[in-house]
Amino acid sequence: MRFFRLYRLIRRNDRLELRRHPALAANVASRIILGLAGVYWAGLMLMGGWSMARMDDAFFYIHRLFPLLLAADFLMRFSLPSISKRLKPYLLLPVGRRRVIGAFLLRHALHWMNLLWMPFFLAFALHAVLPSMGVLPAVSYLVGIWLLFVANGFWFQLCRLLCIERVLWVLLPLAVAGGLVALEFQCGHVVTDAALQLADGFVWFSPWWSFPAVIVVLALLVYAQLILEDRFLYGMFSYRKDNRRRGRVAQFGFFSRFGTVGEYMQLETKLHLRNRVPRRNLLNAIIIVLLWTFNAASGAYKGIVIQDAIIISSFSFFGLIVSSGFFAFEGHYMDGLVCWRDSLYKLLIADYYFLLLALLVPLSVLGILMAVGSTPFSAWQMVACMVFAAGFMNQVVMRMVLYNTVTMPLHEVVMKDRGGVSWQRYVLLTVVLLLPIPVVWLLNLCFGEGRYVALLAIGLVFAVTHRIWLRQIYRRFMKTRYERMEKLRITR
């Protein structure tokens, strides 16, 4: 089978899979919402690029900040599926493994994520480059910027594939980022000067090495991705004897002293630590919480409302990420859970306590930073925001279980796309991310400096009454349990 024929076959199968998915209505609704959000994002980028182009020395400032934009683009790609996620069915065709991998790499290069920031640079090129330089420099400039984002996408997929094999590979992008930061500040702004010279080469073709350098780096990343994907798939389908010594397996027996809820907490802990996909989801949550916590402690946000909202989000992000798997990983054995009275209710309580334990991660980081005197807020402010997140924000997050209608795999890495994400889940995610801002603004308007007492009181009320609103979530789930169980069975 020829390469481009295989590529067209993959595109055709993707469209058929979307059209024939059992949860088509929810999937289409979520795509419509994402489409509207994409149009809104493109409008913001066009306005931003057009307004930035009017500034003095706009070309200089924009492209000296381009490495930071690539770092933000790298972090935003965590929500995308891995390239190897959809390879498995096509390996049954009489086609070479590397040809199949190459077709998926081409699909990744043409992914919409590589065009996410292009409206900004399109508006900038139309206002700043096209009138003064002409059509060819404007087109070459946009092509060069697009190639940089494509290379950044392959770099992210390469790091993700290595992290799937060994968790310690997460140090690779951190080491690269740290090295670039050290070069920037120790060697006289080498990184930002190189970014500016690359942009000059895209427009004026001077220096001449701009396009060749980007193409060589992109080719090396594609080749490395091709080799690693091939070895990854070969290791998955070939027999390898595991000679590793097995140590003592932790049983987390201390949870048993807390009765039935403790048994479910033991089950949740084993679920997230012993299975590959939940463990990776937990690791991603910890990394993002740490990054957001350091961001909150950096003092970059001077406004009262924004600063409080950032601290609350630091304590809420872990629950926001981990709750996306609540009742989705358990979909594999949901039939057994609903057989016993109040078993799901006990599981909800265990999940809530699991989120409360997770508050120790940002609390310990902020406590250490506060002890060394590098935080712009007080201990009273931190405690009030933590209690508010533990009570009020966690009760919003726990409602995610009502919209998780897709069974998520426990161990599979190469798997089909599950799809079927409901639009209510996207709305809830947006609410959790943006809710602290209006709440803190309203409390500051009503109570002024006493807003921390109000935050503490609201958090305590929801924390103390957690069994009441968890019972309400449980009753809502049980009213439609048969429809939910059917959707969970379909997507196993």
N, C-alpha and C positions, 0 to 999 in steps of 0.2 A: 504494500500500500504506500502510495506516495505521501510525502510529508504534508503538503497542503490539503490533500484529500483527507488525511487523518485529522488535521486541524479543523476542517469544516465539519467532519463527523462529530468531533467533540462539542463544537458550538451547537450543532443540531440536537445532540443528546441533552445538552444543558437546557435548551428551550423546552424540549419534550418533558424533561423531569419536572420543570416548573409547572407545566400545563397539566401534568397527570398527578401531581402531588395530592394526597388525601386532604391536606390542610390548605388547599388552594386559596380559599376565601381569605383566611388570615394572612397568608403569604402575600397575596395581591394587595391587601390593605396596608400591610407594613411597607411594601414597596412604594405605594402611592405616597405614604407619609415621608419616606426617605427621599422620594423624588421632589416633593415640595420643599423639604429641608435642603436638598441640593440646589434647587433654584434660588432659594434665599441665600445660601452660602455663596453661590456664583455672583449674585448681585452685590453682596458685601465686598467680595474680592475685586470686582470691577470698579466699584466706587473707591475702594482703598487704593488700588493701583493708579486710577486717574487722579486722585487727590495728591498722592505721593509724587507723581510725575511733575506736579506744579512747583514743588519745593526747589530751593537752590541746592545744587550738588546732590540731587536725588539719586543719580546713578551711583555716586560714591557711597552714600550711606546705605542704600538698599543692599548692595552687593557685598559690602563689608559685614553685614548682618546675615548673609546667606547661610553660613554654617549653622547658625542657630535655627534657621528655618528648616534645614535638613534634619537637625536633631529633633525638632518638633514633629516633622513628617515621619521620622523613624518610630517615635513613641505612638503616633496615631495609628500605625499599622498593626498594633496588637489585636485589633478586632477582626482582622482579615484571616481567612482560613489558610492553612499551609498548602504549598504547591502539591505536596505528596498526598494530600487528603483525598484526591479523586483519581489517583493513578491505578489503583488495584483492579477495577473491572477491565481496563484496556490492556492489561498485561496478558489476558487470555487470547488476544488477537494474534494472528501470525505476523507480528511486527516486532522489530527489535526494541529492547527496553529503552535504549537511549533515544530512539526516534520518538517514542511516546513521551518521554521526559522532555525532549526538545519542543514538542507541540504544546505541552503545558507551560513551558518557560516562555514561549511566544505569547500565549494567552495572558500570562502574568505581565509581560512587557506592555501589552495593550490594555491592561486593566484600568478602570476609571480612577483608581486611587492615584495613579501617576499623573492624572490631569487635575487633581484636587486644587493645587495652587496656581494652575496655569491661567485662570481668569485674571488674577492680579497682574501677572507679567504680560498678559495680552493687552490689558488696558495701559500698562506702562509703556509697552513697545509702540502702541498706536499713538500715544501722546508725545513720547520723548524720542523714540528712535526713528519711526517712520517719517515724520516731517523733515528731519535734518539729514538723515542718511539714505533713505530710500527703502524700496521693498526688499531687496536681497539681504541687507544687513538686519532688517527687522525679522525676516523669516529665519535666517541663520541664528539669530539670538534666541528666538523661541524654541528652535530645534535643540540648541545646546542646553538650554534650561531643562527641557523635557528629558534629554538624555541623562542629565544629572539626577533627576527624580527617579528615572528607571533604574539607574545604577544604585541609588539609595534603597529602592525596593528589593533588588537582588541581594544587597548586603544584609538587609533585615531578614530575608528568607534564609540566607546562609547561616546567620546567627541563630535563628529559630531552629533550624534543622540540627545544628550542633547541640543546642540546649536540650532537644528531645533525646539525644543519645546520652549526654552527660550534663547534669544540671550545672556543674562547675564551669561549663562553657559560657555561662552568663557573664563571667568575668571578662570575656573577650571584648564585647562592645564597650564595657566600662573602662577597660584598659586603653582601648583606642580613643575613647572620648577624653579620658584623663591625659593621655599623651598629647592630644591636640590642644587641650587647654594649657598644658605646661609649655608647649612650643609657642603658643600665642602670647603668654605673659613673660616667658623667660628669654625669648629670642626676638623680641621686637615686633610683635604682631605679624608673624610669618603667615599664619593661617588666613587671616582676613585679607592680607595683601595678595596671597595666592588666589583667593576667591575673586577679588577685584580684577586681577589679571586674566582669570578665566573669562569673566564677563566681557572684558575688553577684547579678548580674542574672538569671542562669539560675534561681536559687532564689527570690529575693524580688522579681524584676522591678524592681529598683532598683539601679543606674541603668536607665532604660527602654531605653537604646540598645543593650543587649547583644545581643539577638536581631536587631534590624535591622542592626547593624554586621556580624555574622557572615554574615547572609543576603546583604548587599550585596557583601561580599568574595567569598563563594562564587559569586555570580552573575557578578562580573567575571572570576574565574578560569575559570569554565565558558565564558563568551563568548570570552575570549582563546584558550582551548584549541580552541574550535570554529573560530575564524578561522584559527589557525595550522595546525591539521590540514587544513583545506580548502586552504590555500595549499600546504602540503607535498605533498598528493596531486596537486594540479594541476601543480605543478612536476615531479613524478615522471613523469606520463603525457603531458606536453606536451613538444614539442621546444624545446630551448634551445641555441643555438649557444655553445659554450665558446670565448671569446676570450682566455682567460688564457694568458700566456706560460709556456711550459714551460722550466724551468731544467735544469740537469744532474741526471740521475737517478743516485743513488748505487748502485753495484754491489756494495759491500762485498767487493772483490776480495782484501783482505788475509786473508780466511778461507781462500783457496785454498792458502795455504802450509802448511796443516795437513792436507792430504790429503783423503781421502774424508769424514772427520768434519767437516773445515772446510767442504766443499761443502754438507753438510747443515745446518751452522750458518748458512751464507749463505742457504740456502733458508728456514730458520725465521725468520731476521731479516727477510727480504723478505716472508714470509707475514704477520708481525705488524705490519709498518710500512706495507705497500702495500694492504692490504685493510681495508675499513671495519669489519667486525665484530671481527676479531682486534685491530685497532688500538684500538677502543673498549674491548675487554676488557683490553688492556694498560694503557690509560689509567686505567681503573677500579682495576686492581690497584695502580698506582703511587699513586693518590690514597689508597686505603685503607691501604696500607703507610705512607705519610707520616703519616696521621692516627694510626695505631696506634703509630708510632714516637714521635711527640710525646707520645702518651698514656703510653708506657713511660718517657719522660724527664721526665714531670711530677712524679714523686715521690709520686703519689697512693696508691701501693701500698707499704705499709710492711713487710709480711710477707716473709720471706726466700724462701719457696717461691713465692708469688704474683709477686714481683718478677722472679725468674729465669724463671718461666713466661711472663710478659708479654714479656720481652726475647727469648726463644726464638720466641714467636709473631710478634714483629715481623719476624724474619728468615724465618719460614716462611709468612707470609700471601701473599707474592707467588707462591711456588710453588703454594700451595693454590688460588689464583684462576686463574692461567695454565694450570695442569695440567688444568683442566676442559675445555680445548680441545685437549689433546694427543690425537692420533689421531681427533679429531672434525672438525677443519678438514681434516686430511689424508685424511678419508674420501672426498673428491672424487677423489683419485688413488691410493687405496689399492691398486687392482688392479695398477697399475704397480710399486708398491713391493714387493709380495710376489713379483714375477717374478724378482728378483735375490737371490742368496744373501746373507744377512746385511745386506741393505739396511735392514730395520727395526731391526736391532741397532745399526747406525751412526746411525740417526735417534734412537734412544733415548739414545745417548751424547751426540749433539748437543743434545738437549733437556735433559739433565742439566747440560751445560756452560752452556746458556742460563740455567738456574736459578742456577748459581754466579755468573754475571755479574750477575744481578739482585740478589745480596746487596750489591752496591756502593751501592744506593739507601739502605737503612736504615743501612748502615755509614757512609756519608758524613754523613747527618743526625746520627746519634749522635756521630760524631767531632767535628763542628762544635759541637754542644751541649756535649760534654765539654770542648772547648778553651776555651769561655767559662765553664766551671764551673757549668753549670745542670743537671747530671745527678746522681742520687743513688747511682750505682754506679761502679765502677772500670773501667779499661781492661781489666784481666785478666778481670773478670767478663763484659764485653762480648765479648771475643775467644773465651772458652770457650763462651758461648752461641751465637755465630755459627758456630763450627766444628761444634758439635753439630747445629745446624740444617742446615748444609751437608752433613753426612754422614748422620746418622740420620734426621732429619725429611724430608729430600729423598728418601730411599729409600722412605719411607712414601708420600710424595706421588706419586712416579713410578708407583706401582702403580695410580694412577687410570686409566692407559691400558688396563688390563684391564677396566674397567667403562664406558668411553666407547664405546657401541654406537650412537650417533646422530650422523649427519653434520650438522655445524653450517654454516650459510651463511657465505659470505665477504663478500658485499656487500649482500645484501638487508636492508632494514629493515622493509618491509611483507611479511610472510610468514606462512605457516601455522604453527601450534604443532607443534613436532616431537615432544614427548612422549617416552614410552618410556624415562625415566630409571630405571636399575636401583636397587633398594633397597640393593645393596652400596655404591653410590656415596654415598648418604646416610650409611651407617654409616662409611665411610672419612672423609668430611668431619668427622663428629662426633669420630672418633678423633684426627684431626690437630689439631682445636681443643682437645681436652681432654687429650691424651696428655702434654704437658709437665708438667702439675701432678703426677700420680702419679710420674713419673720423677724430677723434682727432689725431691719429698718423700722418695722411697726413697733417693736418693743422699745427701740431707742426713741421713737417719737413720743411714745406714751409715758415711759418711765425714766428716760435719760440715763444717768449713771446707775439707776436701780434695775437696769435691764438684765444684769447677771443674776439678780435674785429671781426675776421672772423666769429666766432660762432654767435656773436650778429647780424652781418650783414645778414648771411644766414637765421637765425631765423626770422628776421624782414621781409625779402623779402617774405618768404612763409606765414608769418602771415598776411601781408598787402594784398597779392594776394590770400587769402584763397577762395574768391568767384570764382576765375578763375579755380583753380584745383578742387574745389568742383563741379563746373559745368561740368568739364571733367569726374569726377566720376559718376555724375548723367547721363550723356549721355551714358557712357559705360553700366550702369545698364539698361537704357531704351531700348537699342538695343536688349537685351536678356530678357526683362521683362516677357514675357509669359512663357519662360522655367523656369525662377526663381520662378514665381508665382505658376507654377505647382508643383515644388519641395516643396515649402512652404505649399501648400495645402495638399500634400501627407503626410507630417510629422506633421500635426496638431494633 
